[in-house]
Amino acid sequence: MIILGIGGTAILLGLGVWQVQRLAWKTEILAQIERKILAPAVDIPAQVAPATDDLLPVRGTGRYVGDRTVRVLVSQKIYGAGYRLISAFELNDGRKIMIDRGFTSVRADMPAMPKGSGQVVGNLQWPQEIDSFTPDNDLAANIWFARDVAALSAHLQTEPILLVLRNSSFAEDAAQPLPKMSANIPNDHLNYALTWFSLAFIWLGMSGYFLYRSRDIQT
């Protein structure tokens, strides 16, 4: 029983230490992502690729075009259920990309498309939001369930480029920007470490109690 108690405690402590190491690793990864997200914005490159340009901070000047704004169903802790609004945007050089303008509540009317010319600043993103549980988009009701860049670009007739808005000069846009932040990426390793350490002390205590009771029985 002594070997089992010590061995079990050592294993649980080892798992806790491993999670502490994972915490340090994940914290550094998130810091790197945050630095990339908040780096100075550059002009949108002529050629972009998800593998190299995901989260790239960019800026562009132009105007919103088209008569369609896609609503992607989301839920926010602060605001509740709502939609991300994605609209086509024509840059001054004639290219058309997509802007994720941000959030509007399901209870609110569809915000009007901003008029005139202005600047947008944000991060390029190719979200991976589709899995086997994702429903088919309801095109008749204009309700989408994922930001599928390829499908959205075909629908809005733009390049497959999505800029997640951080800020813009379009003051009249009623959508609330939902910029990409590293805080949106889970980092639960501290909780895991505390769980393993707690289990180690519980295991050690139970082993000690069992040995104490066994000695009483024998005497």
N, C-alpha and C positions, 0 to 999 in steps of 0.2 A: 504493500500500500504506500510506503514511503516513496518508492521508485515511481509509482503511478502519480502520486501527488506532485513530486518535484518535476517529473517529466512533463506532465500536463501544464503546470505553471510555466515552465520554460518555453513550451511551444506557444502558449497564449501570449507571453511577454514578447517572444520573437515576432509574432504577428503584429503586435502593437508597435514595435520598433520599425518593422517594415512599412507600416502605414505612416509613421512619422517621416520616414525617408521619402515615401511617395508624396507626402504633403509638401516637403521642401521642393521636390521635383515639379509638382503641379503648380506651386506658387510661382516658380521661376518661369514656367511655360506661360502662365496667365500674364505675368509681367511683360514678357516678350510680346504677347498678343496686344496688350494694352498700349505698349510703345508703338507698335505698328499701326494700330487703329488711330491713335492720336498724333501721328507724325504729320508734318506740314502737307497740305493737299497739293497735288500736282495736276496738270491738265490730263484729261482722259487720254490714255495712249491710243495711237492709231490701231494697234493690234493688242488685244487683251486675251488672256487665257486663265481659266479657273485655277489651274495648278500654281501659277506664279503671281496672279494679281488679286486673289481673294483677299478681301479686307483692305485693299490699297486705298488710301485716302485720296480723293480726287475732287476736282471742281470743274464746272462747266457753265457756260453762258448760253442762253437760248430761250425758248418758249415752249409751253405745253401745247400739244397739238392733238387733234382727233376729237371725237365725240364720245369716247368710251373711257371710263375709269373702272378698273377691275377691283372688286372687293374680295379680300382674302380673310376668311373667318379666323379670328384669334381671340385669346382671352388674356387680359392683363390683371395682375393682382390688385393694382390701384384702381383701374378704371372698369374692370369687369369685362363682359363680352363685347366684342366690337369687330371692326374690320381694319385691315391694312389697305390703304388706297394706293393703287399702282396705276400710273398714267404714262402715256408716251410723251417724250420730251425731245424737241428738235434743237440740236446744237447749232451754233452760228455757222459751223462749217457744213451743215446740211445733214449730218448723221442723226439718226433717231435712236435713242436709248429709252430705257424705262426708269422712272423714279418711284421708289417706295416712299410716298409722301408722309406716311405715318398713320396714326390711329384715329378712328372715329367710333363713337358708341353705336351699338345696334339701335339705340333709341333716338339717335340724331338723324336728321335729314342728310342726304349725300351732299357734302361740301362742293361748292362750285369749283370748276377748274380755274386756277389762277390765270389772270389775263396779262398780256404784255410780255416784255422780255425781262429776264433777271438771271441771277446767278444761283446755282445750287452747289452745296458742298456736302460730301458724305463719303461712304465707303462702298466700293464694289463688293458684291456678294453673289454667290451661287448657292443658295440654301439647299440643304438636303433634307427635305421635310416630308417626303413620300415614303410610306411603307405599305405593308399588306393590309393595314387597317384604314388607309386613307380613302374616303368615299370619292366617287366620281364628282367632278365639278358640276354644279347646277348652272349651266350657261343661261337658261331662260330667266332665272332669278338673279343672275350675275353674282353668284356666290361660289367662290373657289375655296378649296380646303388646304392648299399648299402653294408656296411660291415656286412653281415649276418654271424656271427661267425660259426654257425652250418653248414650252406651251404658251406662256404668257407673251413672249416676243412674237410668236406666230399670230396670236390673237390680236395683239396691238400693232402688228406690222412694224416692228422695230428690230434692231440688232439684239442678239441675246446678251444684253448687258443690263444689269440691274444696279442702280445706285441707291443705296439706303440712305435717305436724307438725314443729315445732321443739322444743318441750318440752311436758310436761303434768304434771298432778298424779297421774296414774295410775301409781304406782310399780311395780305388778305387771305392766305390759305388757312382754313380752319382746322386742318388735320394736325394732330399732335405728333411730331417726329418721334420715331422709335429707333434711335441710332444703335448700331451694333456696339456692344460693350462687353469686356471680358467678364463683368459681373454676372452676365447671363449664362456663363459657363459654370456648371456645378463643380464644387471642390469640397467633397465630403470626407476627405481623408482624416481630418482631425476627429470627427465624430467616430469614424471607424477605429482610430487608434484608441480613443477613450473607451470604446466598447470592449476592445480586446484586453486592455489593461484592467478594466473592471472585472471582466471574466476571469483574468488571471488571479486577482486578489480573492474573488469569490471561490475559485477552485482551490486556492491555497488554504483559505479559511475552512472550507468544507472538508478538505483532506485532514487538516489539523484536528477538527472536531471529531472526525471519524476515528482517528488514531486515539484521541482522548477517550472516546466512548469505548473503543475496543479494549483499552487498558483497564478501564473500570470493570468491564464484563469479566476480563480474565482474573482480576483480583477479587 
